[in-house]
Amino acid sequence: MGAAFQENEANFHDGLFVARYNGLTVGFLYLNNYKRGRGAGTTIFVSKEYRRKGIGTKLIKKG
């Protein structure tokens, strides 16, 4: 799977991780309270047609 993850300083501070595939945003992971190191609330989404390809797992590992 050739999913790329949008990584920049602003996203890490906000707790937002975005998965892109062939230039399309196909998923994201949001960790509430990421700045404080707690990651309390978690929201994850992967577009239906890109599920079962390991994208969600990769997002969680990035978080």
Biopython code that builds the backbone (N, CA, C, O; Angstrom):
import numpy as np
from Bio.PDB.StructureBuilder import StructureBuilder

atoms = [
    (1, "MET", "N", (0.856, -1.187, 0.000)),
    (1, "MET", "CA", (0.000, 0.000, 0.000)),
    (1, "MET", "C", (0.885, 1.227, 0.000)),
    (1, "MET", "O", (1.758, 1.365, 0.857)),
    (2, "GLY", "N", (0.672, 2.109, -0.939)),
    (2, "GLY", "CA", (1.502, 3.290, -1.053)),
    (2, "GLY", "C", (0.899, 4.534, -0.449)),
    (2, "GLY", "O", (1.049, 5.620, -1.009)),
    (3, "ALA", "N", (0.226, 4.411, 0.672)),
    (3, "ALA", "CA", (-0.362, 5.584, 1.304)),
    (3, "ALA", "C", (0.734, 6.456, 1.887)),
    (3, "ALA", "O", (1.663, 5.958, 2.523)),
    (4, "ALA", "N", (0.624, 7.742, 1.672)),
    (4, "ALA", "CA", (1.566, 8.703, 2.239)),
    (4, "ALA", "C", (0.859, 9.438, 3.363)),
    (4, "ALA", "O", (-0.353, 9.647, 3.316)),
    (5, "PHE", "N", (1.613, 9.824, 4.359)),
    (5, "PHE", "CA", (1.026, 10.527, 5.478)),
    (5, "PHE", "C", (1.507, 11.960, 5.484)),
    (5, "PHE", "O", (2.705, 12.236, 5.409)),
    (6, "GLN", "N", (0.547, 12.870, 5.573)),
    (6, "GLN", "CA", (0.873, 14.286, 5.604)),
    (6, "GLN", "C", (1.419, 14.590, 6.987)),
    (6, "GLN", "O", (0.702, 14.507, 7.984)),
    (7, "GLU", "N", (2.681, 14.940, 7.036)),
    (7, "GLU", "CA", (3.317, 15.197, 8.310)),
    (7, "GLU", "C", (3.929, 16.590, 8.288)),
    (7, "GLU", "O", (4.802, 16.879, 7.470)),
    (8, "ASN", "N", (3.480, 17.429, 9.163)),
    (8, "ASN", "CA", (4.144, 18.706, 9.353)),
    (8, "ASN", "C", (3.952, 19.137, 10.796)),
    (8, "ASN", "O", (3.111, 18.596, 11.514)),
    (9, "GLU", "N", (4.723, 20.095, 11.201)),
    (9, "GLU", "CA", (4.727, 20.519, 12.597)),
    (9, "GLU", "C", (3.327, 20.870, 13.096)),
    (9, "GLU", "O", (2.966, 20.494, 14.211)),
    (10, "ALA", "N", (2.533, 21.582, 12.298)),
    (10, "ALA", "CA", (1.201, 21.997, 12.733)),
    (10, "ALA", "C", (0.311, 20.792, 13.010)),
    (10, "ALA", "O", (-0.412, 20.782, 14.006)),
    (11, "ASN", "N", (0.348, 19.780, 12.152)),
    (11, "ASN", "CA", (-0.502, 18.614, 12.354)),
    (11, "ASN", "C", (-0.140, 17.849, 13.613)),
    (11, "ASN", "O", (-1.028, 17.387, 14.330)),
    (12, "PHE", "N", (1.145, 17.705, 13.896)),
    (12, "PHE", "CA", (1.537, 16.973, 15.088)),
    (12, "PHE", "C", (1.064, 17.691, 16.346)),
    (12, "PHE", "O", (0.629, 17.047, 17.301)),
    (13, "HIS", "N", (1.145, 18.998, 16.353)),
    (13, "HIS", "CA", (0.707, 19.736, 17.535)),
    (13, "HIS", "C", (-0.800, 19.642, 17.726)),
    (13, "HIS", "O", (-1.279, 19.632, 18.860)),
    (14, "ASP", "N", (-1.528, 19.575, 16.669)),
    (14, "ASP", "CA", (-2.982, 19.500, 16.769)),
    (14, "ASP", "C", (-3.471, 18.074, 16.978)),
    (14, "ASP", "O", (-4.627, 17.867, 17.347)),
    (15, "GLY", "N", (-2.616, 17.093, 16.749)),
    (15, "GLY", "CA", (-3.029, 15.705, 16.888)),
    (15, "GLY", "C", (-3.787, 15.196, 15.681)),
    (15, "GLY", "O", (-4.546, 14.234, 15.790)),
    (16, "LEU", "N", (-3.595, 15.828, 14.523)),
    (16, "LEU", "CA", (-4.279, 15.420, 13.299)),
    (16, "LEU", "C", (-3.284, 14.775, 12.347)),
    (16, "LEU", "O", (-2.261, 15.368, 12.005)),
    (17, "PHE", "N", (-3.596, 13.554, 11.924)),
    (17, "PHE", "CA", (-2.762, 12.815, 10.990)),
    (17, "PHE", "C", (-3.625, 12.460, 9.786)),
    (17, "PHE", "O", (-4.718, 11.919, 9.947)),
    (18, "VAL", "N", (-3.146, 12.759, 8.581)),
    (18, "VAL", "CA", (-3.922, 12.581, 7.362)),
    (18, "VAL", "C", (-3.237, 11.561, 6.460)),
    (18, "VAL", "O", (-2.035, 11.656, 6.212)),
    (19, "ALA", "N", (-4.008, 10.577, 5.963)),
    (19, "ALA", "CA", (-3.488, 9.587, 5.019)),
    (19, "ALA", "C", (-3.904, 9.991, 3.618)),
    (19, "ALA", "O", (-5.073, 10.281, 3.361)),
    (20, "ARG", "N", (-2.922, 10.007, 2.703)),
    (20, "ARG", "CA", (-3.207, 10.345, 1.308)),
    (20, "ARG", "C", (-2.741, 9.206, 0.432)),
    (20, "ARG", "O", (-1.725, 8.566, 0.705)),
    (21, "TYR", "N", (-3.497, 8.960, -0.628)),
    (21, "TYR", "CA", (-3.176, 7.899, -1.572)),
    (21, "TYR", "C", (-3.381, 8.449, -2.975)),
    (21, "TYR", "O", (-4.485, 8.880, -3.310)),
    (22, "ASN", "N", (-2.341, 8.442, -3.801)),
    (22, "ASN", "CA", (-2.395, 9.008, -5.157)),
    (22, "ASN", "C", (-2.972, 10.420, -5.164)),
    (22, "ASN", "O", (-3.770, 10.758, -6.038)),
    (23, "GLY", "N", (-2.579, 11.236, -4.206)),
    (23, "GLY", "CA", (-3.011, 12.624, -4.148)),
    (23, "GLY", "C", (-4.364, 12.858, -3.508)),
    (23, "GLY", "O", (-4.787, 14.006, -3.372)),
    (24, "LEU", "N", (-5.058, 11.793, -3.108)),
    (24, "LEU", "CA", (-6.377, 11.923, -2.483)),
    (24, "LEU", "C", (-6.281, 11.706, -0.984)),
    (24, "LEU", "O", (-5.540, 10.837, -0.525)),
    (25, "THR", "N", (-7.017, 12.480, -0.230)),
    (25, "THR", "CA", (-7.118, 12.225, 1.200)),
    (25, "THR", "C", (-8.065, 11.053, 1.377)),
    (25, "THR", "O", (-9.227, 11.119, 0.977)),
    (26, "VAL", "N", (-7.563, 9.967, 1.985)),
    (26, "VAL", "CA", (-8.360, 8.745, 2.115)),
    (26, "VAL", "C", (-8.668, 8.403, 3.570)),
    (26, "VAL", "O", (-9.454, 7.495, 3.843)),
    (27, "GLY", "N", (-8.052, 9.125, 4.504)),
    (27, "GLY", "CA", (-8.330, 8.847, 5.905)),
    (27, "GLY", "C", (-7.656, 9.847, 6.814)),
    (27, "GLY", "O", (-6.806, 10.630, 6.390)),
    (28, "PHE", "N", (-8.058, 9.806, 8.088)),
    (28, "PHE", "CA", (-7.428, 10.673, 9.071)),
    (28, "PHE", "C", (-7.578, 10.081, 10.464)),
    (28, "PHE", "O", (-8.445, 9.246, 10.725)),
    (29, "LEU", "N", (-6.709, 10.540, 11.340)),
    (29, "LEU", "CA", (-6.752, 10.201, 12.758)),
    (29, "LEU", "C", (-6.644, 11.507, 13.522)),
    (29, "LEU", "O", (-5.756, 12.316, 13.254)),
    (30, "TYR", "N", (-7.547, 11.716, 14.474)),
    (30, "TYR", "CA", (-7.485, 12.910, 15.310)),
    (30, "TYR", "C", (-7.416, 12.482, 16.768)),
    (30, "TYR", "O", (-8.263, 11.734, 17.255)),
    (31, "LEU", "N", (-6.390, 12.973, 17.453)),
    (31, "LEU", "CA", (-6.218, 12.699, 18.878)),
    (31, "LEU", "C", (-6.467, 13.979, 19.656)),
    (31, "LEU", "O", (-5.681, 14.921, 19.564)),
    (32, "ASN", "N", (-7.536, 14.024, 20.413)),
    (32, "ASN", "CA", (-7.841, 15.169, 21.260)),
    (32, "ASN", "C", (-6.834, 15.202, 22.407)),
    (32, "ASN", "O", (-6.444, 14.150, 22.913)),
    (33, "ASN", "N", (-6.416, 16.374, 22.816)),
    (33, "ASN", "CA", (-5.429, 16.564, 23.885)),
    (33, "ASN", "C", (-4.056, 16.037, 23.508)),
    (33, "ASN", "O", (-3.261, 15.712, 24.391)),
    (34, "TYR", "N", (-3.758, 15.944, 22.218)),
    (34, "TYR", "CA", (-2.463, 15.447, 21.756)),
    (34, "TYR", "C", (-1.317, 16.304, 22.286)),
    (34, "TYR", "O", (-0.257, 15.791, 22.642)),
    (35, "LYS", "N", (-1.546, 17.626, 22.335)),
    (35, "LYS", "CA", (-0.519, 18.547, 22.827)),
    (35, "LYS", "C", (-0.100, 18.198, 24.250)),
    (35, "LYS", "O", (1.067, 18.340, 24.614)),
    (36, "ARG", "N", (-1.036, 17.751, 25.032)),
    (36, "ARG", "CA", (-0.767, 17.454, 26.436)),
    (36, "ARG", "C", (-0.246, 16.035, 26.633)),
    (36, "ARG", "O", (0.031, 15.623, 27.760)),
    (37, "GLY", "N", (-0.111, 15.282, 25.531)),
    (37, "GLY", "CA", (0.438, 13.945, 25.606)),
    (37, "GLY", "C", (-0.531, 12.898, 26.108)),
    (37, "GLY", "O", (-0.121, 11.798, 26.477)),
    (38, "ARG", "N", (-1.827, 13.230, 26.126)),
    (38, "ARG", "CA", (-2.794, 12.287, 26.661)),
    (38, "ARG", "C", (-3.533, 11.521, 25.574)),
    (38, "ARG", "O", (-3.864, 10.353, 25.777)),
    (39, "GLY", "N", (-3.798, 12.125, 24.452)),
    (39, "GLY", "CA", (-4.536, 11.457, 23.380)),
    (39, "GLY", "C", (-5.878, 10.934, 23.838)),
    (39, "GLY", "O", (-6.270, 9.830, 23.461)),
    (40, "ALA", "N", (-6.594, 11.703, 24.645)),
    (40, "ALA", "CA", (-7.833, 11.260, 25.280)),
    (40, "ALA", "C", (-8.906, 10.849, 24.275)),
    (40, "ALA", "O", (-9.226, 9.664, 24.179)),
    (41, "GLY", "N", (-9.453, 11.770, 23.546)),
    (41, "GLY", "CA", (-10.487, 11.431, 22.563)),
    (41, "GLY", "C", (-9.847, 11.071, 21.244)),
    (41, "GLY", "O", (-8.902, 11.732, 20.814)),
    (42, "THR", "N", (-10.341, 10.036, 20.593)),
    (42, "THR", "CA", (-9.756, 9.587, 19.334)),
    (42, "THR", "C", (-10.842, 9.445, 18.282)),
    (42, "THR", "O", (-11.890, 8.851, 18.536)),
    (43, "THR", "N", (-10.590, 9.989, 17.108)),
    (43, "THR", "CA", (-11.483, 9.820, 15.963)),
    (43, "THR", "C", (-10.640, 9.321, 14.809)),
    (43, "THR", "O", (-9.601, 9.901, 14.493)),
    (44, "ILE", "N", (-11.087, 8.240, 14.177)),
    (44, "ILE", "CA", (-10.374, 7.707, 13.021)),
    (44, "ILE", "C", (-11.385, 7.441, 11.912)),
    (44, "ILE", "O", (-12.502, 6.986, 12.162)),
    (45, "PHE", "N", (-10.966, 7.736, 10.670)),
    (45, "PHE", "CA", (-11.830, 7.502, 9.523)),
    (45, "PHE", "C", (-10.977, 7.097, 8.334)),
    (45, "PHE", "O", (-9.925, 7.683, 8.080)),
    (46, "VAL", "N", (-11.442, 6.086, 7.608)),
    (46, "VAL", "CA", (-10.824, 5.687, 6.337)),
    (46, "VAL", "C", (-11.966, 5.515, 5.342)),
    (46, "VAL", "O", (-12.954, 4.842, 5.637)),
    (47, "SER", "N", (-11.835, 6.120, 4.168)),
    (47, "SER", "CA", (-12.866, 5.999, 3.128)),
    (47, "SER", "C", (-13.145, 4.529, 2.837)),
    (47, "SER", "O", (-12.231, 3.704, 2.811)),
    (48, "LYS", "N", (-14.400, 4.217, 2.622)),
    (48, "LYS", "CA", (-14.845, 2.833, 2.453)),
    (48, "LYS", "C", (-14.036, 2.060, 1.413)),
    (48, "LYS", "O", (-13.665, 0.911, 1.649)),
    (49, "GLU", "N", (-13.762, 2.676, 0.273)),
    (49, "GLU", "CA", (-13.059, 1.979, -0.800)),
    (49, "GLU", "C", (-11.573, 1.750, -0.503)),
    (49, "GLU", "O", (-10.904, 1.032, -1.246)),
    (50, "TYR", "N", (-11.046, 2.353, 0.580)),
    (50, "TYR", "CA", (-9.639, 2.180, 0.949)),
    (50, "TYR", "C", (-9.467, 1.383, 2.242)),
    (50, "TYR", "O", (-8.354, 1.268, 2.755)),
    (51, "ARG", "N", (-10.544, 0.842, 2.761)),
    (51, "ARG", "CA", (-10.467, 0.043, 3.980)),
    (51, "ARG", "C", (-9.882, -1.336, 3.691)),
    (51, "ARG", "O", (-9.870, -1.788, 2.546)),
    (52, "ARG", "N", (-9.401, -1.995, 4.734)),
    (52, "ARG", "CA", (-8.813, -3.333, 4.662)),
    (52, "ARG", "C", (-7.493, -3.333, 3.873)),
    (52, "ARG", "O", (-7.104, -4.341, 3.284)),
    (53, "LYS", "N", (-6.820, -2.180, 3.881)),
    (53, "LYS", "CA", (-5.535, -2.053, 3.199)),
    (53, "LYS", "C", (-4.425, -1.633, 4.165)),
    (53, "LYS", "O", (-3.306, -1.347, 3.738)),
    (54, "GLY", "N", (-4.730, -1.595, 5.456)),
    (54, "GLY", "CA", (-3.732, -1.240, 6.456)),
    (54, "GLY", "C", (-3.590, 0.242, 6.737)),
    (54, "GLY", "O", (-2.720, 0.635, 7.513)),
    (55, "ILE", "N", (-4.416, 1.071, 6.131)),
    (55, "ILE", "CA", (-4.305, 2.524, 6.311)),
    (55, "ILE", "C", (-4.641, 2.921, 7.746)),
    (55, "ILE", "O", (-3.921, 3.715, 8.351)),
    (56, "GLY", "N", (-5.715, 2.385, 8.290)),
    (56, "GLY", "CA", (-6.088, 2.695, 9.675)),
    (56, "GLY", "C", (-5.013, 2.274, 10.658)),
    (56, "GLY", "O", (-4.708, 3.002, 11.602)),
    (57, "THR", "N", (-4.444, 1.113, 10.439)),
    (57, "THR", "CA", (-3.364, 0.622, 11.297)),
    (57, "THR", "C", (-2.165, 1.558, 11.246)),
    (57, "THR", "O", (-1.573, 1.872, 12.278)),
    (58, "LYS", "N", (-1.806, 2.002, 10.048)),
    (58, "LYS", "CA", (-0.677, 2.923, 9.898)),
    (58, "LYS", "C", (-0.960, 4.267, 10.582)),
    (58, "LYS", "O", (-0.071, 4.860, 11.193)),
    (59, "LEU", "N", (-2.205, 4.736, 10.470)),
    (59, "LEU", "CA", (-2.562, 5.985, 11.137)),
    (59, "LEU", "C", (-2.407, 5.846, 12.659)),
    (59, "LEU", "O", (-1.848, 6.727, 13.312)),
    (60, "ILE", "N", (-2.895, 4.760, 13.203)),
    (60, "ILE", "CA", (-2.794, 4.547, 14.650)),
    (60, "ILE", "C", (-1.326, 4.471, 15.080)),
    (60, "ILE", "O", (-0.956, 5.026, 16.115)),
    (61, "LYS", "N", (-0.506, 3.803, 14.308)),
    (61, "LYS", "CA", (0.919, 3.720, 14.654)),
    (61, "LYS", "C", (1.583, 5.091, 14.602)),
    (61, "LYS", "O", (2.477, 5.366, 15.403)),
    (62, "LYS", "N", (1.167, 5.959, 13.677)),
    (62, "LYS", "CA", (1.712, 7.309, 13.588)),
    (62, "LYS", "C", (1.327, 8.130, 14.807)),
    (62, "LYS", "O", (2.108, 8.949, 15.292)),
    (63, "GLY", "N", (0.100, 7.901, 15.304)),
    (63, "GLY", "CA", (-0.416, 8.652, 16.447)),
    (63, "GLY", "C", (0.229, 8.226, 17.720)),
    (63, "GLY", "O", (-0.091, 8.759, 18.783)),
]
sb = StructureBuilder()
sb.init_structure("model")
sb.init_model(0)
sb.init_chain("A")
sb.init_seg("    ")
for serial, (resi, resn, name, xyz) in enumerate(atoms, 1):
    if name == "N":
        sb.init_residue(resn, " ", resi, " ")
    sb.init_atom(name, np.array(xyz, "f"), 0.0, 1.0, " ", f" {name:<3s}", serial, name[0])
structure = sb.get_structure()
